[in-house]
Amino acid sequence: MTHEHDDDRDPVLAELFRAADAPLADAGFSAAVLRRVQRLERIRHGVLALAAAAGIALALVPASQLVLDCTRQLAVVSQVWSDALQERLTG
């Protein structure tokens, strides 16, 4: 089955569907509803982005403290190990 004839019918079908799908006369009601829905969607996306940014910022504070504490502990542990190794080698 070839599709050569389908290419010829596409513009005709598009014109038929366009004529059958005429916009309804609703005095701008549909456009107003769509604008409101899009506005609410933008607000939701903005609130979600702000909440995500706040969550990340709040999570970074304890995470940075944890990294600093681990760094300090590693310095102490390495000094203790170094002292213990020196004592074992000399003692």
Secondary structure as UniProt FT lines:
FT   HELIX           4..20
FT   TURN            27..28
FT   HELIX           29..90
//
